[in-house]
Amino acid sequence: MTSRSKKFTIGAITGYTVIAANMAFTMVSIPLSLHYLKKEEFGLWVLVSQISGYLNLVDLGMNGAASRFIADHKDNVNGGLYGAVLINSGIAFIIQGIIVMILGVIFSLCAGILFAIPHELYSDFKLLIVLSATISGFSVALRIFGTPLWAFQRSDIVNIYTFLGVVISIPVLFIGFKLGLGIYSFLVCQLPLVIGAPAVYIYCCLRNSYYPKKGCWGSPTVSEFKKIFNFGKDNFIISLGSQMVNASQLMIISRFVGLDAAATFAIGTKIYGMAMLLVVNPISVAAAGLTEIYVSGDYKLFTNRYKDLIVITLGVSTFFGIVIACGNSAFIFEWTHGRVEWPLLNNLFLALLLVVKNINGNFIGVFGITKDWKPVRFYCLLEGLIFITLGIILSMTYGIVGVLVASLLSCSIVSIVSAKTAEFIIGSPKYVYKPIIISTIMILLACASSYLESYNRILSWSFFIPYCSIFILSVTIIWKSIISGSIKNEVTARVYQFFTASNLKLRDLKKL
């Protein structure tokens, strides 16, 4: 196994441990929160989280830009340019962290009126925004210490610490509720991860020589900063659009439907959020390796690998879309002990959105690897504007389902445009047309099958076997009809290689 493949494998595995920890946190925190908090209070925290996401846009895309520029110079850590990028980025992060804190205080003064927060929750809402912005600002200011880890494909270090932080946050959240901290317990449980991360990253980077030696840091220059900022500026536009699409749902629902509905939406889309993490994890881990291939100039290998990544993304997204279509409503009902009901129709839109959003992310993401966002920098912003316009209009009449429809329509429109734009890098997207049609049909059939069981019925063993049969059949169809021949051959070869190596080791052990 090559070094790049090994790093990808380790990064992907550790990434999934983080996802598992986040799933555990979600499984425990939702019932726990609904036990100690009113549904409106939980909805208030969800809204504060989304506002915090918008405040973090002050980053202006510098985090992604710094990582990408460091990757260009990582083969010469002590050459001066590498250190100059770190210094320039570090200064920018400190300034941005302070700005996040200041904006949080300013926004807290008018946010209650803007979102029509009930009078009894108004003071808590203001304080939560200020405290959340303070924690976020601190995190942004110290972000530079872990930036080199991405360039050196050491996402496993970040993943392992994040895993530990999430695991620790579960008992901390429980203790906070028991001590009567109420909604503020969510802030307290973030502290172990936020405070400890910089120290861990500094130690790991020093140990692995990811920082330049003394006297080899170079000097920050205006020209170098402009290069990073220009790339980061496009990153920011992409991030702003993504934030408008991914975080505005709860804001729209909170304002035009109510905090109760916002809580329902946050809980009802948790499985969707977890599925997104499961699909995106290998993509994010692969990005560093793909960047290395692109920088080396092997464009044919890069194109083939990226096409394989798109097909794999489609296959995995289809599977999780089927899982959502079949069992999301029943799971939500049982998970919350009947306090939250999620209509079956919502699952259809969530499942289709999962597929479309991930494919669109692939077509847009390739421009980040090539370090040229210009062709697509306004696409996410366009999607965000279309979504917010449709979302507000449809939510006032159709509530949550209107917001989901708006999300699906806006993402579908932009994905068609982004696929066309990506042609000059990875070729025509015709190779995914047939798989996308198959994926859509499979999700529609899976959603239709979910009507065999009402969402407010207790999950029983009588439906466990049919659902397992559906999932097994889905995997078979995905493998046969969606996954390309080149991927099948490579997977088969790697599996054969793994078992061959395992058998050799067993024989050696027997000889001993």
C-alpha positions in Angstrom: 0.0 0.0 0.0 1.4 3.4 -1.0 2.0 6.1 1.6 -0.8 8.2 0.1 -3.3 5.2 0.2 -2.2 4.4 3.8 -2.8 8.0 4.9 -6.2 8.0 3.2 -7.2 4.8 4.8 -6.1 5.9 8.3 -7.8 9.3 7.8 -11.0 7.7 6.6 -11.1 5.2 9.4 -10.4 7.8 12.1 -12.9 10.1 10.4 -15.6 7.4 10.8 -14.7 7.1 14.5 -15.5 10.8 14.9 -18.8 10.3 13.0 -19.6 7.4 15.4 -18.8 9.6 18.4 -21.1 12.4 16.9 -23.8 9.8 16.4 -23.5 8.7 20.0 -23.6 12.3 21.2 -26.7 13.0 19.1 -28.4 9.8 20.2 -27.9 10.7 23.8 -28.2 14.5 23.7 -31.6 14.8 22.0 -33.6 12.6 24.4 -31.6 14.2 27.3 -32.3 17.7 26.1 -36.0 17.0 25.6 -36.1 15.7 29.1 -34.5 18.7 30.8 -35.6 21.5 28.3 -38.8 22.6 26.8 -39.0 22.0 23.1 -38.9 25.8 22.5 -35.7 26.1 24.5 -34.1 23.3 22.4 -35.2 25.2 19.3 -33.6 28.3 20.7 -30.2 26.6 21.0 -30.4 25.2 17.5 -31.1 28.7 16.2 -28.1 30.1 18.2 -25.9 27.4 16.6 -26.9 28.5 13.1 -26.2 32.2 14.0 -22.8 31.2 15.2 -22.1 29.5 11.9 -22.8 32.8 10.1 -20.5 34.7 12.5 -17.7 32.2 11.6 -17.9 33.4 8.0 -15.7 36.3 9.2 -13.0 33.7 8.5 -13.4 34.9 4.9 -12.2 31.6 3.6 -8.7 32.0 5.1 -8.7 28.6 6.7 -9.1 26.7 3.4 -6.8 29.1 1.6 -4.0 28.7 4.2 -4.3 24.9 4.0 -4.2 24.9 0.2 -1.1 27.3 0.0 0.7 25.4 2.7 0.3 22.2 0.6 2.2 23.9 -2.2 5.3 24.5 0.0 5.1 21.5 2.4 8.1 19.7 0.6 10.3 22.6 1.8 9.2 23.4 5.3 12.3 25.4 6.1 12.4 27.3 2.8 10.8 30.5 4.1 7.7 30.6 1.9 6.0 27.9 4.1 6.7 29.8 7.3 5.6 33.1 5.7 2.2 31.5 4.8 1.8 30.3 8.4 2.6 33.7 9.8 0.4 35.6 7.4 -2.5 33.3 8.1 -1.9 33.3 11.9 -2.2 37.1 12.0 -5.4 37.0 9.9 -6.9 34.3 12.2 -6.3 36.4 15.4 -7.9 39.5 13.9 -10.8 37.4 12.6 -11.3 35.8 16.0 -11.6 39.2 17.7 -14.1 40.4 15.0 -16.3 37.3 15.6 -16.5 38.1 19.3 -17.4 41.8 18.6 -20.0 40.9 16.0 -21.6 38.5 18.4 -22.1 41.2 20.9 -23.5 43.6 18.3 -25.8 41.1 16.7 -27.2 40.0 20.1 -28.7 43.4 20.6 -31.1 43.0 17.6 -31.4 39.3 17.1 -34.3 38.8 19.5 -36.5 41.2 17.5 -35.3 39.9 14.1 -36.3 36.3 14.9 -39.4 37.2 17.0 -38.1 35.4 20.1 -40.7 35.0 22.9 -40.2 37.5 25.7 -39.4 34.9 28.3 -36.5 33.6 26.2 -35.2 36.9 25.1 -32.5 37.5 27.7 -31.2 33.9 27.4 -31.1 34.3 23.6 -28.9 37.4 23.8 -26.5 35.9 26.3 -26.2 32.6 24.4 -25.2 34.5 21.2 -22.5 36.4 23.1 -21.1 33.4 24.8 -21.2 31.3 21.6 -19.5 34.0 19.6 -16.8 34.2 22.3 -16.1 30.5 22.1 -16.1 30.6 18.3 -13.8 33.6 18.2 -11.3 31.9 20.5 -11.4 28.8 18.2 -10.8 30.9 15.1 -8.0 32.9 16.6 -6.0 29.7 17.4 -6.9 27.8 14.2 -3.5 28.3 12.6 -1.8 25.8 15.0 -3.5 22.8 13.3 -3.5 24.1 9.7 -0.4 22.2 8.6 -2.0 18.8 9.5 -4.3 19.0 6.4 -1.4 19.6 4.0 0.5 16.7 5.4 -2.6 14.4 5.2 -2.6 13.9 8.9 -6.3 14.3 9.4 -6.1 11.3 11.7 -4.6 13.5 14.4 -7.5 15.9 14.2 -10.0 13.1 14.1 -8.6 11.3 17.1 -8.6 14.4 19.3 -12.1 15.3 18.0 -13.3 11.8 18.9 -12.0 12.2 22.4 -13.5 15.7 22.7 -16.9 14.5 21.6 -16.8 11.5 23.9 -15.9 13.8 26.9 -18.7 16.2 25.9 -21.4 13.7 26.6 -20.9 13.4 30.4 -20.1 17.1 30.6 -23.5 17.9 29.0 -25.2 15.5 31.4 -23.5 17.1 34.4 -24.4 20.6 33.1 -28.1 19.6 33.0 -27.9 18.0 36.5 -26.3 21.2 37.9 -29.3 23.2 36.6 -27.4 25.0 33.8 -30.2 24.3 31.4 -29.6 25.4 27.8 -26.1 26.8 28.8 -25.0 23.1 29.2 -24.5 23.0 25.4 -21.9 25.7 25.7 -20.1 24.1 28.6 -19.8 20.7 26.8 -17.9 22.5 23.9 -15.1 23.7 26.1 -13.0 20.6 26.4 -12.7 20.3 22.6 -12.1 24.0 22.0 -9.6 24.6 24.7 -7.5 21.4 24.3 -7.3 21.3 20.5 -4.6 24.0 20.1 -2.2 22.4 22.6 -2.6 18.9 21.0 -2.0 20.3 17.5 1.1 22.3 18.6 2.5 19.2 20.2 1.9 17.0 17.1 3.2 19.5 14.6 6.4 20.1 16.7 6.9 16.3 17.0 6.5 15.7 13.3 8.5 18.9 12.2 5.5 20.5 10.5 6.7 23.9 11.8 9.8 25.5 10.3 13.0 25.4 12.4 14.2 28.6 14.2 15.4 31.1 11.7 13.6 29.5 8.8 10.2 31.0 9.2 10.6 33.6 6.5 8.9 37.0 6.6 5.3 37.8 6.1 4.8 39.8 2.9 2.0 41.9 1.5 2.2 40.1 -1.9 1.9 36.6 -0.3 -0.9 37.7 1.9 -2.8 39.1 -1.1 -2.5 35.7 -2.9 -3.9 33.9 0.1 -6.6 36.5 0.6 -7.7 36.4 -3.0 -8.0 32.6 -2.9 -9.7 32.9 0.5 -12.1 35.6 -0.8 -13.5 33.1 -3.3 -13.5 30.5 -0.5 -15.6 32.9 1.5 -18.1 33.4 -1.3 -18.5 29.6 -1.5 -18.8 29.3 2.3 -21.4 32.1 2.4 -23.5 30.4 -0.2 -23.2 27.1 1.6 -24.1 28.7 4.9 -27.2 30.3 3.3 -28.3 26.9 2.1 -27.4 24.7 5.0 -28.1 27.0 8.0 -30.9 29.3 6.8 -33.5 26.5 7.0 -33.7 26.8 10.8 -33.7 30.6 10.7 -36.5 30.7 8.2 -38.5 28.1 10.1 -37.9 29.8 13.4 -39.1 33.2 12.0 -42.0 32.1 9.9 -43.2 28.8 11.5 -42.0 29.0 15.1 -39.3 27.7 17.5 -41.3 24.5 18.1 -41.2 23.7 14.4 -37.4 24.6 14.3 -36.8 22.0 17.0 -38.8 19.4 15.0 -36.8 20.2 11.9 -33.5 20.0 13.8 -34.4 16.6 15.2 -36.1 15.2 12.1 -33.0 15.9 9.9 -30.4 14.5 12.3 -30.2 11.2 10.4 -29.8 13.2 7.2 -27.0 15.2 8.9 -25.2 12.0 10.0 -25.6 10.5 6.5 -24.0 13.6 5.0 -21.0 13.1 7.4 -20.7 9.5 6.4 -20.6 10.4 2.7 -18.4 13.5 3.0 -15.8 11.9 5.3 -13.9 10.0 2.6 -14.3 12.9 0.2 -12.7 15.3 2.6 -9.9 12.8 3.5 -9.3 12.2 -0.2 -9.0 15.9 -1.0 -5.4 16.2 0.3 -4.3 13.2 -1.7 -6.0 14.4 -4.8 -4.4 17.8 -4.3 -1.0 16.1 -4.2 -1.7 14.3 -7.4 -2.8 17.5 -9.1 0.2 19.5 -7.9 2.5 16.7 -9.2 1.1 17.3 -12.7 -0.4 13.8 -13.3 -3.7 15.3 -14.6 -4.9 12.0 -16.2 -4.6 10.1 -12.9 -6.3 13.1 -11.2 -9.2 13.1 -13.6 -9.8 9.3 -13.3 -9.6 9.4 -9.6 -12.0 12.3 -9.3 -14.5 10.6 -11.6 -14.3 7.5 -9.4 -14.9 9.7 -6.4 -18.1 11.1 -7.9 -19.4 7.6 -8.7 -18.6 6.3 -5.2 -20.3 9.4 -3.7 -23.4 8.8 -5.8 -23.6 5.1 -4.7 -23.1 5.7 -1.0 -25.5 8.7 -1.1 -28.1 6.5 -2.7 -27.8 3.8 0.0 -28.2 6.3 2.8 -31.0 8.0 1.0 -32.8 4.7 1.0 -32.2 4.3 4.7 -33.7 7.7 5.3 -36.7 7.0 3.0 -37.5 3.7 4.8 -37.0 4.3 8.4 -36.4 7.9 9.4 -39.9 8.7 10.6 -40.3 5.6 12.7 -36.9 6.1 14.2 -37.6 9.8 15.1 -40.9 8.8 16.8 -39.3 6.1 18.9 -36.2 8.1 19.6 -38.1 11.0 21.1 -40.7 8.8 22.7 -43.5 10.3 20.6 -42.7 13.9 21.3 -41.6 14.6 17.7 -43.5 13.4 14.6 -41.9 13.5 11.2 -44.2 13.0 8.1 -43.2 10.4 5.6 -43.2 12.8 2.7 -40.4 14.8 4.3 -38.2 11.7 4.0 -38.5 11.7 0.2 -37.2 15.2 -0.1 -34.4 14.6 2.4 -33.3 11.4 0.5 -33.2 13.1 -2.9 -31.5 16.2 -1.4 -28.8 14.0 0.1 -27.9 12.6 -3.4 -28.1 15.9 -5.2 -26.2 17.9 -2.6 -23.3 15.5 -2.5 -23.0 15.3 -6.3 -23.1 19.1 -6.6 -20.4 19.3 -3.9 -18.2 17.1 -6.0 -18.6 19.2 -9.1 -17.9 22.4 -7.2 -15.2 21.0 -5.0 -12.9 20.1 -7.9 -12.2 23.8 -8.4 -10.9 24.1 -4.8 -8.3 21.4 -5.5 -7.2 23.2 -8.7 -6.9 26.4 -6.6 -9.2 28.3 -8.9 -12.7 29.1 -7.5 -13.5 31.8 -10.0 -15.6 29.7 -12.5 -17.9 28.5 -9.6 -17.5 31.0 -6.8 -21.0 32.5 -7.2 -22.8 29.2 -7.6 -23.3 28.5 -3.9 -24.3 32.1 -3.4 -26.9 31.7 -6.3 -28.2 28.6 -4.7 -28.5 30.3 -1.3 -30.4 33.3 -2.8 -32.8 30.9 -4.7 -33.3 28.9 -1.6 -34.0 31.8 0.8 -36.5 33.3 -1.7 -38.4 30.1 -2.3 -38.0 29.0 1.4 -39.6 32.1 2.8 -42.5 31.9 0.3 -43.2 28.2 0.7 -42.6 28.0 4.5 -45.4 30.5 5.1 -47.9 28.1 3.4 -46.4 24.6 3.7 -44.2 24.9 6.7 -41.3 22.5 7.0 -42.1 20.6 3.8 -42.0 23.9 1.9 -38.4 24.5 3.1 -37.4 21.0 2.1 -38.8 21.5 -1.4 -37.1 24.9 -1.7 -33.8 23.2 -0.7 -34.2 20.4 -3.3 -35.2 22.8 -6.2 -32.4 25.3 -5.6 -29.7 22.6 -5.2 -30.9 20.8 -8.4 -30.8 24.0 -10.5 -27.2 24.8 -9.4 -25.9 21.2 -9.7 -26.9 21.2 -13.4 -24.9 24.4 -14.0 -21.9 23.3 -11.9 -21.7 19.9 -13.7 -21.5 21.8 -17.0 -18.8 24.1 -15.7 -16.7 21.3 -14.4 -16.5 19.7 -17.8 -13.2 21.4 -18.8 -11.5 19.8 -15.8 -13.0 16.3 -15.5 -14.9 15.9 -18.7 -18.6 15.5 -19.6 -20.8 14.3 -16.7 -22.6 11.9 -19.1 -21.1 9.0 -17.2 -23.4 9.8 -14.2 -26.7 10.4 -16.0 -27.8 6.7 -16.0 -26.6 6.1 -12.4 -28.5 9.2 -11.2 -31.7 8.0 -12.9 -31.3 4.6 -11.2 -30.6 6.3 -7.9 -33.8 8.4 -8.1 -36.0 5.4 -9.0 -34.5 3.4 -6.1 -35.3 6.2 -3.6 -38.8 6.6 -4.9 -39.5 2.8 -4.5 -37.9 2.8 -1.1 -40.1 5.8 0.0 -43.2 4.0 -1.4 -42.3 0.9 0.7 -42.2 3.0 3.9 -45.9 3.5 3.6 -46.2 -0.2 4.6 -45.7 1.0 8.1 -47.1 4.1 9.7 -44.5 6.4 11.1 -46.2 6.5 14.5 -46.1 2.7 15.0 -43.6 1.1 17.2 -40.7 -0.5 15.3 -41.2 -4.3 15.4 -39.3 -7.4 14.3 -42.0 -8.0 11.7 -40.6 -5.1 9.7 -37.0 -5.6 10.5 -36.5 -8.5 8.1 -38.2 -6.7 5.1 -36.1 -3.6 5.7 -32.9 -5.6 5.8 -33.9 -7.3 2.6 -34.5 -3.8 1.0 -31.0 -2.7 2.1 -29.3 -5.8 0.9 -31.1 -5.6 -2.5 -30.2 -1.9 -2.7 -26.5 -2.6 -2.1 -26.6 -5.2 -4.8 -28.2 -2.9 -7.4 -25.8 0.0 -6.5 -22.9 -2.3 -7.0 -24.2 -3.7 -10.3 -25.7 -0.6 -11.8 -24.1 2.5 -10.3 -20.5 1.6 -9.4 -18.2 1.7 -12.4 -16.2 -1.3 -13.7 -12.8 0.3 -12.9 -13.9 0.8 -9.2 -15.2 -2.8 -9.0 -11.9 -4.1 -10.4 -9.8 -2.1 -8.0 -11.9 -3.0 -4.9 -11.8 -6.7 -5.9 -8.0 -6.5 -6.4 -7.5 -4.9 -3.0 -9.8 -7.3 -1.2 -7.9 -10.2 -2.8 -4.6 -8.7 -1.9 -5.8 -8.2 1.7 -6.9 -11.8 2.1 -3.8 -13.1 0.4 -1.6 -11.2 2.8 -3.7 -12.4 5.8 -3.3 -16.0 4.7 0.4 -15.6 4.4 0.6 -14.2 7.9 -1.5 -17.1 9.3 0.8 -19.6 7.6 3.9 -17.9 9.1 2.2 -18.0 12.5 1.5 -21.7 12.2 5.1 -22.4 11.3 6.2 -20.7 14.5 
